[in-house]
Amino acid sequence: MKRILSLFMVLVVIITSFAAFTAASSAEEYAAQMPEIKEYGFITADDGAKIEYGIYGDLSKDALIMLPCNGGDMHNFDGNLLPEFAEHFKVIAVSPRGTGNSERGTGELTFDLEAEDLLCLLDELEIEKAHFFGYSDGGNLAIVFAVNYPDRVLSLVPVGANISPWGTKINSQIPIITKYIKYAIEAFLTKDPEIELRRDIQKMMVTQPSLKFKDLEKITAPTLNIYADDDMMYSWHSQRITRSIPDAEELRVPDSGHSDILEFKDELFTRLFEFYKNTGAM
């Protein structure tokens, strides 16, 4: 019995050590993939809220704004897409309101408000125009910004975006609404600011965006609309987004879903860099 126990303990030590080594190796590999951050700071939004950003890559190149998914922050693309983009652009990663170290501010969280924050970002950093790349809610935000401020956009690449909650499949929307109701009840009972923030961020997926397809005609920048083969959005919705934006192109990534579409980097970068070269960005 003692021998079995001893062997078991040795096995536990070996497994634990291997796991720690693997984690350390992954951390080192992850760190090696990340480019040096050239600038880190905060801009001040119109209502005084501080919005976090970080700049990577070649500062002499065009600016590329990277916008994360719902609840994500400026590190959403670390070790994934950001290192590759940083080789070709002045990449600006942003933490929308209430995420990362960005302040929530006051009033309702809306894509229009966050688009105003991005306008303040461009103005404070003295950037006349920028390329916009956004994933999920980040793609929604990029579209809203391009509708509201078309003259500040060099190119637009939304990934897995929708322009209305009606474009989300019902089997995807039900869990979103359920989670929002859960947060709403918890926030009402506890008055906890953290839970209230989660409720408000989750609510954006329930009630927004509120654009119409006709609004997309205001977008003047070259656009590549990317969506998954089995996305959260109805295919007809994604396809109509493409058709509604003047001269827009699209990429439907095969064998992919909304949550893993960014893992299909070969398909994405091949088409993306072809798109950016054709628009003169690279």
Secondary structure, DSSP 4 states (H G I P E B T S, - for coil): -HHHHHHHHHHHHHHHHHHHHHHHHHHHHHHHHSPPEEEEEEEE-TTS-EEEEEEEE-TTS-EEEEE--TT--TTTTTTTTHHHHHTTSEEEEEE-TTSTT----SS---HHHHHHHHHHHHHHTT-S-EEEEEETHHHHHHHHHHHH-GGGEEEEEEES--SSGGGB-HHHHHHHHHHHHHHHHHHHHH--HHHHHHHHHHHHHHH-----GGGGGG--S-BEEEEEEE-SB-HHHHHHHHHHSTT-EEEEEEEEETTTGGG-HHHHHHHHHHHHHHTT--
